[in-house]
Amino acid sequence: MSSIVAYIILGIYITALTYIMVYCLLQLNLLYHYKRYYWKNGKQEYKKAKKTDALPFVTIQLPVFNEMYVVERLVDQIVKVDYPKDRFEIHILDDSTDETVEISKRKVAEYKTQGFNIDFFHRVDRKGFKAGALKEGMQHAKGEFIAIFDADFLPRPDFLLTTVPYFADEKVGVVQTRWEHINRDYSMLTRLQAMQLNVHFTVEQLGRNASNNFLQFNGTAGVWRRATIDDAGGWEADTLTEDLDLSYRAQLKGWQIKYLEKFGSPAELPAEMNGLKSQQFRWMKGGAENARKLLPTVWKSDLGFWQKVHSSVHLLSSSVFLFVFVMGVFSVPALFALKVVGMSAGIFKYFFISLLSVIAVYYVANVQAELEKQSYIKMLFKFIFLFPLFLALSMGLSLHNTVAVIQGYIGKKSPFIRTPKFNIQNIKDSFKKQNYLAKKLPWTTVFEGLLAVYFLFGMLGGLYIEDLSFVIFHGMLMIGFGSICFYSIRHYYLR
């Protein structure tokens, strides 16, 4: 390896590290605002309406596509809402092509006889996917406010009585609640997903809310003011994350999103690897599509400079996986490049602030935030055990997510692939032999296996040249990519 090639490799590696560090420091800034919110305000107390109040009419929309295992559970839970029957309607927006249609029709007929204002709307063409269903559903909605729940959610009966009062502030266009996880303890995979989502639904969402920065409606478990949807231009299907898109367009119009961190809405996490991958692909590609679509508008707006910076980092957040992937791949030749140019891996010590920032954010979200009713010591030890595995899993997903991000930026279109749910609530439940399991393996699975071997070579190479600077890092990458490959194949053959 020539010195020129060595410097190029190190330059690419350091560029990736720098991007990741900047991202992590801005996450640390959100953590500061999150903690500052509680220092100033104490515990979040929620307003709650009474059924005797003059309550607004609400339309509850349930967008559904091939959800035969959970749609009945969903409707049974929705009708438990503690709200006057004459002040809400339920609309099942069903684009399904399987037995889900008949299940939905049966539930509608059952609850109509009990006096519920519930209707079923079925589309055949599925134009615009979820965004298209929501847009068409607006034509039938009579509500001043629109509550939206995906099929895997089980909202609390007091959901509307808790969220509706915040619309007394005429600037509030959306009220978003936190996702809880009904099957968090089902497997290691669900535990690690919960760890990541807990960060988003604590430090990120409330941190942005508290610092007067843009946040997002998460596609479900929230309520929209109908006037906000109309003013922002309505649902659009030109990205895979229509929720993020409409959130930004609404906030650019001056509407505010109120986030309720301590009010949870239970939902089911993907229980198998290929379902998780499809969800991640949609989220990462949709994020990149929205960055491409919205960043020019953000920077032309009259937002403050730091609001523009935080909005940009938010919209570009899926890109961090691209730089994680580049960092991982180039870390192996970087190990040898250091020898060529006579440098020590000690030059990278300043980038450890990235790891410390991530540890701080995830510790607060998963231990201090008190999302679980467990002792502090138990949560701390669980965090110490799970966090390294979470890092390995995240790095293992970086190839799959990088493909999604690149496709989003270059404008390659793909259909909205919904994440299959199987009514998994406890360890006794199984998704084996169920419908909706992946019919083919993602092509990235082969390369994930090859990358596991590649990072094993990196470990052995470090041992050979007697430089252990990267051995732990390469070991985590090997475990991450190897696990993603192994479980993708294993869960595929359970179909």
Secondary structure, DSSP 8 states (H G I E B T S, - for coil): --HHHHHHHHHHHHHHHHHHHHHHHHHHHHHHHHHHHHHHH-S-------TTS----EEEEEEESS-TTTHHHHHHHHTT--S-GGGEEEEEEE--SSTHHHHHHHHHHHHHTTT--EEEEE-SS-TTHHHHHHHHHTTT---SEEEE--TTB---TTHHHHHGGGGGSTTEEEEEEEEEETTTTS-HHHHHHHHHHHHIIIIIHHHHHHTT------SSSEEEEHHHHHHTT----SSS-HHHHHHHHHHHTT-EEEEEEEEEEEE----SHHHHHHHHHHHHHHHHHHHHHHHHHHHHSS--HHHHHHHHHHHTGGGHHHHHHHHHHHHHHHHHHHHHHT--GGGGGGGHHHHHHHHHHHHIIIIIT--SSS-HHHHHHHHHHHHHHHHHHHHHTHHHHHHHHHHHHHT--------------STT---TT-TTS-SS--THHHHHHHHHHHHHHHHHHHHHTT--TTHHHHHHHHHHHHHHHHHHHHHHTT-
